[in-house]
Amino acid sequence: MDINAVSSGIAAMQGLVGISRTLLEVRDITKLAGIQFELNQRILDVQAAMFDLQAKFQAKSDAFEALKAHATQLESAARDRERYTLHEIRAGAFVYRRREDVQPTEPIHYLCQPCFDKGVKAILEAQDSGVYGELQICPVCDRKIAMST
Ligand SMILES: [Zn+2]
């Protein structure tokens, strides 16, 4: 919370209280007109401070909601990442594969290791290349991995 906005709101409210006390003490009609003008100014000050405070509160609230959504997204990505482990698909060629101990809820598939390390979940697509046999191709970075040497 912005302490300056709160302080100016409190100061404006204190001004209103002071004017109210003066109003109770004054019986002169000409003095009352001047006090009424000052009272209206203080009311405007309080309204301006409240609008300022409300705008700052809304901005902080929006930022908080955005951070909360981002944290939820990161937690979900971390949970998903824990389901996979690095796997050597053939000598020197690595992919990520679902861990053996994870309840199988989807078919066996491989993830591109460089993309997954960058936080991008890219499921490799199998393709028969003819010469090299089956290839696993990353749809994001176009990395090609031959399943056999
Ligand atoms: Zn990739």
Backbone and ligand atoms as CSV (ligand in chain L), in Angstrom:
chain,resi,resn,atom,element,x,y,z
A,1,MET,N,N,0.847,-1.171,0.000
A,1,MET,CA,C,0.000,0.000,0.000
A,1,MET,C,C,0.894,1.235,0.000
A,2,ASP,N,N,0.484,2.238,-0.770
A,2,ASP,CA,C,1.263,3.457,-0.886
A,2,ASP,C,C,1.066,4.304,0.366
A,3,ILE,N,N,2.121,4.439,1.163
A,3,ILE,CA,C,2.028,5.147,2.440
A,3,ILE,C,C,1.777,6.643,2.232
A,4,ASN,N,N,2.263,7.213,1.113
A,4,ASN,CA,C,2.029,8.641,0.846
A,4,ASN,C,C,0.553,8.927,0.590
A,5,ALA,N,N,-0.096,8.046,-0.172
A,5,ALA,CA,C,-1.521,8.239,-0.457
A,5,ALA,C,C,-2.332,8.106,0.818
A,6,VAL,N,N,-1.986,7.155,1.659
A,6,VAL,CA,C,-2.696,6.977,2.927
A,6,VAL,C,C,-2.468,8.183,3.819
A,7,SER,N,N,-1.236,8.662,3.881
A,7,SER,CA,C,-0.917,9.819,4.725
A,7,SER,C,C,-1.681,11.059,4.279
A,8,SER,N,N,-1.745,11.294,2.958
A,8,SER,CA,C,-2.460,12.487,2.499
A,8,SER,C,C,-3.954,12.344,2.750
A,9,GLY,N,N,-4.486,11.128,2.661
A,9,GLY,CA,C,-5.897,10.896,2.980
A,9,GLY,C,C,-6.176,11.159,4.449
A,10,ILE,N,N,-5.278,10.709,5.307
A,10,ILE,CA,C,-5.446,10.929,6.747
A,10,ILE,C,C,-5.350,12.412,7.080
A,11,ALA,N,N,-4.390,13.103,6.453
A,11,ALA,CA,C,-4.234,14.543,6.698
A,11,ALA,C,C,-5.486,15.304,6.261
A,12,ALA,N,N,-6.041,14.914,5.120
A,12,ALA,CA,C,-7.247,15.585,4.647
A,12,ALA,C,C,-8.416,15.329,5.593
A,13,MET,N,N,-8.516,14.114,6.104
A,13,MET,CA,C,-9.585,13.791,7.059
A,13,MET,C,C,-9.406,14.577,8.358
A,14,GLN,N,N,-8.157,14.718,8.810
A,14,GLN,CA,C,-7.898,15.488,10.024
A,14,GLN,C,C,-8.300,16.948,9.819
A,15,GLY,N,N,-8.078,17.445,8.612
A,15,GLY,CA,C,-8.492,18.816,8.296
A,15,GLY,C,C,-10.003,18.969,8.412
A,16,LEU,N,N,-10.724,17.970,7.952
A,16,LEU,CA,C,-12.190,17.996,8.048
A,16,LEU,C,C,-12.646,18.012,9.504
A,17,VAL,N,N,-12.001,17.222,10.317
A,17,VAL,CA,C,-12.353,17.175,11.741
A,17,VAL,C,C,-12.119,18.533,12.391
A,18,GLY,N,N,-10.977,19.154,12.063
A,18,GLY,CA,C,-10.670,20.477,12.619
A,18,GLY,C,C,-11.698,21.513,12.212
A,19,ILE,N,N,-12.107,21.483,10.955
A,19,ILE,CA,C,-13.106,22.434,10.474
A,19,ILE,C,C,-14.447,22.187,11.156
A,20,SER,N,N,-14.791,20.948,11.339
A,20,SER,CA,C,-16.056,20.626,12.020
A,20,SER,C,C,-16.075,21.196,13.429
A,21,ARG,N,N,-14.966,21.084,14.120
A,21,ARG,CA,C,-14.884,21.642,15.490
A,21,ARG,C,C,-15.052,23.161,15.463
A,22,THR,N,N,-14.392,23.785,14.476
A,22,THR,CA,C,-14.489,25.239,14.359
A,22,THR,C,C,-15.934,25.659,14.088
A,23,LEU,N,N,-16.627,24.907,13.230
A,23,LEU,CA,C,-18.012,25.213,12.906
A,23,LEU,C,C,-18.899,25.225,14.155
A,24,LEU,N,N,-18.640,24.306,15.050
A,24,LEU,CA,C,-19.432,24.232,16.278
A,24,LEU,C,C,-19.194,25.440,17.179
A,25,GLU,N,N,-18.002,26.032,17.073
A,25,GLU,CA,C,-17.641,27.137,17.959
A,25,GLU,C,C,-18.038,28.507,17.387
A,26,VAL,N,N,-18.139,28.624,16.046
A,26,VAL,CA,C,-18.361,29.917,15.409
A,26,VAL,C,C,-19.852,30.222,15.299
A,27,ARG,N,N,-20.192,31.437,15.643
A,27,ARG,CA,C,-21.595,31.879,15.549
A,27,ARG,C,C,-21.736,33.017,14.517
A,28,ASP,N,N,-20.622,33.564,14.055
A,28,ASP,CA,C,-20.628,34.691,13.113
A,28,ASP,C,C,-20.876,34.166,11.691
A,29,ILE,N,N,-21.911,34.712,11.000
A,29,ILE,CA,C,-22.316,34.242,9.676
A,29,ILE,C,C,-21.246,34.496,8.611
A,30,THR,N,N,-20.478,35.592,8.697
A,30,THR,CA,C,-19.433,35.853,7.700
A,30,THR,C,C,-18.275,34.884,7.874
A,31,LYS,N,N,-17.972,34.553,9.097
A,31,LYS,CA,C,-16.922,33.553,9.316
A,31,LYS,C,C,-17.379,32.184,8.830
A,32,LEU,N,N,-18.667,31.918,8.968
A,32,LEU,CA,C,-19.197,30.622,8.524
A,32,LEU,C,C,-19.016,30.423,7.015
A,33,ALA,N,N,-19.187,31.494,6.235
A,33,ALA,CA,C,-19.025,31.386,4.779
A,33,ALA,C,C,-17.593,31.000,4.422
A,34,GLY,N,N,-16.630,31.605,5.095
A,34,GLY,CA,C,-15.221,31.271,4.838
A,34,GLY,C,C,-14.905,29.844,5.255
A,35,ILE,N,N,-15.497,29.445,6.358
A,35,ILE,CA,C,-15.265,28.083,6.853
A,35,ILE,C,C,-15.922,27.069,5.915
A,36,GLN,N,N,-17.098,27.452,5.381
A,36,GLN,CA,C,-17.769,26.541,4.449
A,36,GLN,C,C,-16.912,26.340,3.203
A,37,PHE,N,N,-16.281,27.418,2.712
A,37,PHE,CA,C,-15.396,27.306,1.552
A,37,PHE,C,C,-14.233,26.369,1.872
A,38,GLU,N,N,-13.633,26.563,3.027
A,38,GLU,CA,C,-12.505,25.709,3.419
A,38,GLU,C,C,-12.952,24.251,3.584
A,39,LEU,N,N,-14.152,24.070,4.111
A,39,LEU,CA,C,-14.688,22.716,4.274
A,39,LEU,C,C,-14.846,22.031,2.915
A,40,ASN,N,N,-15.385,22.783,1.931
A,40,ASN,CA,C,-15.539,22.212,0.589
A,40,ASN,C,C,-14.178,21.834,-0.007
A,41,GLN,N,N,-13.173,22.676,0.220
A,41,GLN,CA,C,-11.823,22.365,-0.280
A,41,GLN,C,C,-11.293,21.085,0.349
A,42,ARG,N,N,-11.501,20.932,1.632
A,42,ARG,CA,C,-11.024,19.728,2.337
A,42,ARG,C,C,-11.750,18.480,1.837
A,43,ILE,N,N,-13.040,18.622,1.584
A,43,ILE,CA,C,-13.802,17.481,1.057
A,43,ILE,C,C,-13.231,17.065,-0.305
A,44,LEU,N,N,-12.910,18.064,-1.129
A,44,LEU,CA,C,-12.303,17.764,-2.437
A,44,LEU,C,C,-10.940,17.092,-2.258
A,45,ASP,N,N,-10.172,17.555,-1.267
A,45,ASP,CA,C,-8.863,16.934,-0.992
A,45,ASP,C,C,-9.036,15.460,-0.603
A,46,VAL,N,N,-10.028,15.212,0.255
A,46,VAL,CA,C,-10.272,13.816,0.690
A,46,VAL,C,C,-10.687,12.965,-0.507
A,47,GLN,N,N,-11.572,13.505,-1.349
A,47,GLN,CA,C,-11.998,12.744,-2.522
A,47,GLN,C,C,-10.814,12.447,-3.446
A,48,ALA,N,N,-9.969,13.439,-3.659
A,48,ALA,CA,C,-8.804,13.230,-4.534
A,48,ALA,C,C,-7.874,12.172,-3.942
A,49,ALA,N,N,-7.665,12.237,-2.620
A,49,ALA,CA,C,-6.802,11.241,-1.967
A,49,ALA,C,C,-7.410,9.852,-2.075
A,50,MET,N,N,-8.731,9.763,-1.934
A,50,MET,CA,C,-9.390,8.453,-2.039
A,50,MET,C,C,-9.294,7.901,-3.458
A,51,PHE,N,N,-9.482,8.753,-4.473
A,51,PHE,CA,C,-9.357,8.289,-5.859
A,51,PHE,C,C,-7.945,7.812,-6.142
A,52,ASP,N,N,-6.974,8.566,-5.642
A,52,ASP,CA,C,-5.567,8.200,-5.828
A,52,ASP,C,C,-5.285,6.861,-5.156
A,53,LEU,N,N,-5.756,6.722,-3.945
A,53,LEU,CA,C,-5.544,5.477,-3.198
A,53,LEU,C,C,-6.239,4.300,-3.886
A,54,GLN,N,N,-7.448,4.537,-4.386
A,54,GLN,CA,C,-8.184,3.482,-5.065
A,54,GLN,C,C,-7.454,3.043,-6.339
A,55,ALA,N,N,-6.917,4.002,-7.098
A,55,ALA,CA,C,-6.186,3.667,-8.323
A,55,ALA,C,C,-4.925,2.870,-8.001
A,56,LYS,N,N,-4.220,3.278,-6.949
A,56,LYS,CA,C,-3.005,2.553,-6.560
A,56,LYS,C,C,-3.349,1.159,-6.042
A,57,PHE,N,N,-4.422,1.059,-5.287
A,57,PHE,CA,C,-4.843,-0.253,-4.795
A,57,PHE,C,C,-5.209,-1.165,-5.964
A,58,GLN,N,N,-5.918,-0.624,-6.947
A,58,GLN,CA,C,-6.312,-1.421,-8.104
A,58,GLN,C,C,-5.081,-1.900,-8.880
A,59,ALA,N,N,-4.104,-1.019,-9.051
A,59,ALA,CA,C,-2.876,-1.402,-9.762
A,59,ALA,C,C,-2.146,-2.517,-9.015
A,60,LYS,N,N,-2.071,-2.388,-7.694
A,60,LYS,CA,C,-1.406,-3.436,-6.886
A,60,LYS,C,C,-2.202,-4.738,-6.955
A,61,SER,N,N,-3.507,-4.626,-6.910
A,61,SER,CA,C,-4.350,-5.817,-6.978
A,61,SER,C,C,-4.180,-6.520,-8.325
A,62,ASP,N,N,-4.128,-5.750,-9.407
A,62,ASP,CA,C,-3.924,-6.332,-10.737
A,62,ASP,C,C,-2.565,-7.019,-10.827
A,63,ALA,N,N,-1.538,-6.363,-10.277
A,63,ALA,CA,C,-0.195,-6.953,-10.296
A,63,ALA,C,C,-0.162,-8.240,-9.474
A,64,PHE,N,N,-0.855,-8.227,-8.338
A,64,PHE,CA,C,-0.906,-9.424,-7.496
A,64,PHE,C,C,-1.584,-10.579,-8.236
A,65,GLU,N,N,-2.697,-10.291,-8.896
A,65,GLU,CA,C,-3.405,-11.342,-9.635
A,65,GLU,C,C,-2.543,-11.894,-10.766
A,66,ALA,N,N,-1.804,-11.020,-11.446
A,66,ALA,CA,C,-0.923,-11.479,-12.530
A,66,ALA,C,C,0.191,-12.364,-11.969
A,67,LEU,N,N,0.758,-11.974,-10.835
A,67,LEU,CA,C,1.810,-12.786,-10.216
A,67,LEU,C,C,1.264,-14.126,-9.729
A,68,LYS,N,N,0.057,-14.097,-9.197
A,68,LYS,CA,C,-0.568,-15.335,-8.727
A,68,LYS,C,C,-0.795,-16.293,-9.902
A,69,ALA,N,N,-1.271,-15.772,-11.016
A,69,ALA,CA,C,-1.493,-16.609,-12.202
A,69,ALA,C,C,-0.163,-17.160,-12.716
A,70,HIS,N,N,0.869,-16.323,-12.692
A,70,HIS,CA,C,2.191,-16.764,-13.145
A,70,HIS,C,C,2.740,-17.853,-12.213
A,71,ALA,N,N,2.560,-17.694,-10.916
A,71,ALA,CA,C,3.025,-18.705,-9.952
A,71,ALA,C,C,2.291,-20.024,-10.169
A,72,THR,N,N,1.003,-19.959,-10.428
A,72,THR,CA,C,0.221,-21.172,-10.701
A,72,THR,C,C,0.743,-21.867,-11.946
A,73,GLN,N,N,1.044,-21.073,-12.967
A,73,GLN,CA,C,1.571,-21.618,-14.216
A,73,GLN,C,C,2.931,-22.282,-13.977
A,74,LEU,N,N,3.790,-21.650,-13.195
A,74,LEU,CA,C,5.111,-22.216,-12.896
A,74,LEU,C,C,4.993,-23.499,-12.076
A,75,GLU,N,N,4.067,-23.505,-11.117
A,75,GLU,CA,C,3.862,-24.716,-10.314
A,75,GLU,C,C,3.376,-25.864,-11.177
A,76,SER,N,N,2.477,-25.569,-12.086
A,76,SER,CA,C,1.963,-26.606,-12.988
A,76,SER,C,C,3.085,-27.137,-13.886
A,77,ALA,N,N,3.907,-26.245,-14.403
A,77,ALA,CA,C,5.029,-26.654,-15.253
A,77,ALA,C,C,6.033,-27.491,-14.463
A,78,ALA,N,N,6.280,-27.123,-13.204
A,78,ALA,CA,C,7.217,-27.881,-12.366
A,78,ALA,C,C,6.672,-29.275,-12.073
A,79,ARG,N,N,5.361,-29.358,-11.797
A,79,ARG,CA,C,4.745,-30.682,-11.562
A,79,ARG,C,C,4.847,-31.543,-12.814
A,80,ASP,N,N,4.588,-30.940,-13.963
A,80,ASP,CA,C,4.666,-31.677,-15.226
A,80,ASP,C,C,6.103,-32.130,-15.486
A,81,ARG,N,N,7.060,-31.271,-15.192
A,81,ARG,CA,C,8.463,-31.584,-15.433
A,81,ARG,C,C,8.925,-32.772,-14.567
A,82,GLU,N,N,8.382,-32.887,-13.372
A,82,GLU,CA,C,8.754,-33.992,-12.477
A,82,GLU,C,C,8.323,-35.347,-13.018
A,83,ARG,N,N,7.413,-35.342,-13.985
A,83,ARG,CA,C,6.922,-36.611,-14.557
A,83,ARG,C,C,7.914,-37.207,-15.551
A,84,TYR,N,N,8.927,-36.435,-15.942
A,84,TYR,CA,C,9.856,-36.887,-16.982
A,84,TYR,C,C,11.271,-37.032,-16.437
A,85,THR,N,N,12.049,-37.891,-17.097
A,85,THR,CA,C,13.446,-38.078,-16.740
A,85,THR,C,C,14.280,-38.137,-18.021
A,86,LEU,N,N,15.535,-37.764,-17.886
A,86,LEU,CA,C,16.422,-37.789,-19.050
A,86,LEU,C,C,16.663,-39.244,-19.462
A,87,HIS,N,N,16.587,-39.498,-20.748
A,87,HIS,CA,C,16.705,-40.864,-21.267
A,87,HIS,C,C,17.627,-40.845,-22.486
A,88,GLU,N,N,18.549,-41.810,-22.533
A,88,GLU,CA,C,19.450,-41.921,-23.690
A,88,GLU,C,C,18.769,-42.830,-24.698
A,89,ILE,N,N,18.238,-42.231,-25.738
A,89,ILE,CA,C,17.447,-42.974,-26.717
A,89,ILE,C,C,18.343,-43.876,-27.575
A,90,ARG,N,N,19.549,-43.459,-27.794
A,90,ARG,CA,C,20.635,-44.244,-28.372
A,90,ARG,C,C,21.917,-43.575,-27.911
A,91,ALA,N,N,23.073,-44.186,-28.137
A,91,ALA,CA,C,24.331,-43.654,-27.615
A,91,ALA,C,C,24.508,-42.178,-27.993
A,92,GLY,N,N,24.571,-41.315,-26.998
A,92,GLY,CA,C,24.824,-39.892,-27.221
A,92,GLY,C,C,23.618,-39.068,-27.610
A,93,ALA,N,N,22.441,-39.662,-27.725
A,93,ALA,CA,C,21.227,-38.918,-28.112
A,93,ALA,C,C,20.241,-38.954,-26.947
A,94,PHE,N,N,19.957,-37.781,-26.416
A,94,PHE,CA,C,19.117,-37.707,-25.218
A,94,PHE,C,C,17.755,-37.078,-25.511
A,95,VAL,N,N,16.781,-37.585,-24.827
A,95,VAL,CA,C,15.418,-37.052,-24.857
A,95,VAL,C,C,14.901,-37.139,-23.425
A,96,TYR,N,N,13.745,-36.573,-23.202
A,96,TYR,CA,C,13.077,-36.787,-21.927
A,96,TYR,C,C,11.941,-37.783,-22.156
A,97,ARG,N,N,11.773,-38.687,-21.192
A,97,ARG,CA,C,10.745,-39.710,-21.281
A,97,ARG,C,C,10.004,-39.753,-19.943
A,98,ARG,N,N,8.734,-40.113,-19.991
A,98,ARG,CA,C,7.957,-40.213,-18.756
A,98,ARG,C,C,8.636,-41.201,-17.815
A,99,ARG,N,N,8.714,-40.860,-16.548
A,99,ARG,CA,C,9.345,-41.753,-15.570
A,99,ARG,C,C,8.538,-43.041,-15.462
A,100,GLU,N,N,9.265,-44.113,-15.170
A,100,GLU,CA,C,8.631,-45.431,-15.067
A,100,GLU,C,C,7.631,-45.494,-13.913
A,101,ASP,N,N,7.943,-44.777,-12.830
A,101,ASP,CA,C,7.089,-44.880,-11.644
A,101,ASP,C,C,5.862,-43.965,-11.689
A,102,VAL,N,N,5.735,-43.193,-12.756
A,102,VAL,CA,C,4.582,-42.295,-12.880
A,102,VAL,C,C,3.412,-43.085,-13.467
A,103,GLN,N,N,2.256,-42.874,-12.874
A,103,GLN,CA,C,1.053,-43.561,-13.349
A,103,GLN,C,C,0.836,-43.241,-14.832
A,104,PRO,N,N,0.815,-44.286,-15.673
A,104,PRO,CA,C,0.651,-44.007,-17.106
A,104,PRO,C,C,-0.770,-43.551,-17.440
A,105,THR,N,N,-0.906,-42.293,-17.773
A,105,THR,CA,C,-2.209,-41.763,-18.172
A,105,THR,C,C,-2.202,-41.362,-19.634
A,106,GLU,N,N,-1.045,-41.495,-20.256
A,106,GLU,CA,C,-0.933,-41.138,-21.661
A,106,GLU,C,C,0.090,-42.076,-22.297
A,107,PRO,N,N,0.061,-42.220,-23.624
A,107,PRO,CA,C,0.991,-43.146,-24.271
A,107,PRO,C,C,2.447,-42.694,-24.111
A,108,ILE,N,N,3.361,-43.674,-24.217
A,108,ILE,CA,C,4.792,-43.359,-24.150
A,108,ILE,C,C,5.125,-42.358,-25.258
A,109,HIS,N,N,5.846,-41.347,-24.888
A,109,HIS,CA,C,6.273,-40.348,-25.859
A,109,HIS,C,C,7.591,-39.759,-25.376
A,110,TYR,N,N,8.285,-39.102,-26.282
A,110,TYR,CA,C,9.572,-38.486,-25.960
A,110,TYR,C,C,9.448,-36.976,-26.112
A,111,LEU,N,N,10.220,-36.280,-25.282
A,111,LEU,CA,C,10.260,-34.814,-25.359
A,111,LEU,C,C,11.644,-34.390,-25.811
A,112,CYS,N,N,11.696,-33.316,-26.568
A,112,CYS,CA,C,12.980,-32.766,-27.026
A,112,CYS,C,C,13.761,-32.253,-25.804
A,113,GLN,N,N,14.960,-32.774,-25.628
A,113,GLN,CA,C,15.774,-32.407,-24.453
A,113,GLN,C,C,16.156,-30.932,-24.438
A,114,PRO,N,N,16.705,-30.347,-25.518
A,114,PRO,CA,C,17.057,-28.912,-25.457
A,114,PRO,C,C,15.829,-28.014,-25.227
A,115,CYS,N,N,14.724,-28.328,-25.873
A,115,CYS,CA,C,13.519,-27.504,-25.687
A,115,CYS,C,C,12.996,-27.641,-24.259
A,116,PHE,N,N,12.949,-28.875,-23.731
A,116,PHE,CA,C,12.433,-29.093,-22.382
A,116,PHE,C,C,13.305,-28.394,-21.353
A,117,ASP,N,N,14.628,-28.370,-21.592
A,117,ASP,CA,C,15.531,-27.673,-20.673
A,117,ASP,C,C,15.292,-26.162,-20.686
A,118,LYS,N,N,14.675,-25.657,-21.773
A,118,LYS,CA,C,14.336,-24.234,-21.854
A,118,LYS,C,C,12.915,-23.971,-21.346
A,119,GLY,N,N,12.245,-25.028,-20.891
A,119,GLY,CA,C,10.887,-24.866,-20.376
A,119,GLY,C,C,9.806,-25.058,-21.412
A,120,VAL,N,N,10.159,-25.544,-22.600
A,120,VAL,CA,C,9.181,-25.775,-23.665
A,120,VAL,C,C,8.952,-27.274,-23.788
A,121,LYS,N,N,7.711,-27.693,-23.662
A,121,LYS,CA,C,7.389,-29.118,-23.763
A,121,LYS,C,C,7.058,-29.429,-25.217
A,122,ALA,N,N,8.006,-30.056,-25.910
A,122,ALA,CA,C,7.831,-30.381,-27.326
A,122,ALA,C,C,7.881,-31.897,-27.479
A,123,ILE,N,N,6.749,-32.486,-27.809
A,123,ILE,CA,C,6.677,-33.938,-28.000
A,123,ILE,C,C,7.249,-34.273,-29.374
A,124,LEU,N,N,8.252,-35.169,-29.371
A,124,LEU,CA,C,8.902,-35.552,-30.629
A,124,LEU,C,C,7.916,-36.340,-31.500
A,125,GLU,N,N,8.019,-36.095,-32.778
A,125,GLU,CA,C,7.125,-36.760,-33.732
A,125,GLU,C,C,7.931,-37.793,-34.507
A,126,ALA,N,N,7.445,-39.030,-34.523
A,126,ALA,CA,C,8.145,-40.116,-35.226
A,126,ALA,C,C,7.901,-39.994,-36.729
A,127,GLN,N,N,8.987,-40.237,-37.473
A,127,GLN,CA,C,8.867,-40.175,-38.930
A,127,GLN,C,C,9.849,-41.190,-39.511
A,128,ASP,N,N,9.412,-41.941,-40.493
A,128,ASP,CA,C,10.295,-42.917,-41.142
A,128,ASP,C,C,11.051,-42.190,-42.245
A,129,SER,N,N,12.372,-42.128,-42.102
A,129,SER,CA,C,13.170,-41.388,-43.081
A,129,SER,C,C,13.675,-42.278,-44.214
A,130,GLY,N,N,13.476,-43.549,-44.099
A,130,GLY,CA,C,13.990,-44.452,-45.134
A,130,GLY,C,C,15.438,-44.802,-44.887
A,131,VAL,N,N,16.360,-43.907,-45.212
A,131,VAL,CA,C,17.801,-44.160,-45.078
A,131,VAL,C,C,18.208,-44.339,-43.625
A,132,TYR,N,N,17.759,-43.430,-42.744
A,132,TYR,CA,C,18.177,-43.469,-41.335
A,132,TYR,C,C,17.187,-44.239,-40.450
A,133,GLY,N,N,16.192,-44.811,-41.060
A,133,GLY,CA,C,15.192,-45.515,-40.260
A,133,GLY,C,C,14.272,-44.509,-39.591
A,134,GLU,N,N,13.800,-44.842,-38.427
A,134,GLU,CA,C,12.857,-43.966,-37.733
A,134,GLU,C,C,13.590,-42.772,-37.133
A,135,LEU,N,N,13.041,-41.599,-37.382
A,135,LEU,CA,C,13.554,-40.359,-36.793
A,135,LEU,C,C,12.524,-39.826,-35.810
A,136,GLN,N,N,13.029,-39.197,-34.751
A,136,GLN,CA,C,12.170,-38.441,-33.843
A,136,GLN,C,C,12.475,-36.976,-34.129
A,137,ILE,N,N,11.474,-36.210,-34.493
A,137,ILE,CA,C,11.671,-34.820,-34.911
A,137,ILE,C,C,10.948,-33.888,-33.946
A,138,CYS,N,N,11.691,-32.860,-33.539
A,138,CYS,CA,C,11.096,-31.858,-32.654
A,138,CYS,C,C,10.306,-30.846,-33.486
A,139,PRO,N,N,9.007,-30.655,-33.177
A,139,PRO,CA,C,8.208,-29.693,-33.940
A,139,PRO,C,C,8.548,-28.241,-33.615
A,140,VAL,N,N,9.329,-28.015,-32.562
A,140,VAL,CA,C,9.663,-26.632,-32.167
A,140,VAL,C,C,11.009,-26.212,-32.766
A,141,CYS,N,N,12.065,-27.006,-32.502
A,141,CYS,CA,C,13.416,-26.596,-32.958
A,141,CYS,C,C,13.895,-27.393,-34.166
A,142,ASP,N,N,13.078,-28.321,-34.619
A,142,ASP,CA,C,13.376,-29.127,-35.802
A,142,ASP,C,C,14.561,-30.079,-35.605
A,143,ARG,N,N,14.909,-30.374,-34.382
A,143,ARG,CA,C,15.990,-31.319,-34.091
A,143,ARG,C,C,15.526,-32.710,-34.539
A,144,LYS,N,N,16.462,-33.441,-35.166
A,144,LYS,CA,C,16.136,-34.787,-35.665
A,144,LYS,C,C,17.044,-35.781,-34.955
A,145,ILE,N,N,16.442,-36.843,-34.425
A,145,ILE,CA,C,17.189,-37.869,-33.713
A,145,ILE,C,C,16.888,-39.212,-34.356
A,146,ALA,N,N,17.941,-39.873,-34.859
A,146,ALA,CA,C,17.759,-41.214,-35.411
A,146,ALA,C,C,17.619,-42.182,-34.243
A,147,MET,N,N,16.649,-43.078,-34.335
A,147,MET,CA,C,16.416,-44.026,-33.245
A,147,MET,C,C,17.520,-45.086,-33.188
A,148,SER,N,N,18.156,-45.370,-34.322
A,148,SER,CA,C,19.241,-46.353,-34.323
A,148,SER,C,C,20.423,-45.761,-35.083
A,149,THR,N,N,21.612,-46.294,-34.790
A,149,THR,CA,C,22.823,-45.763,-35.440
A,149,THR,C,C,23.026,-46.349,-36.816
L,1,ZN,ZN,ZN,13.277,-29.021,-29.706
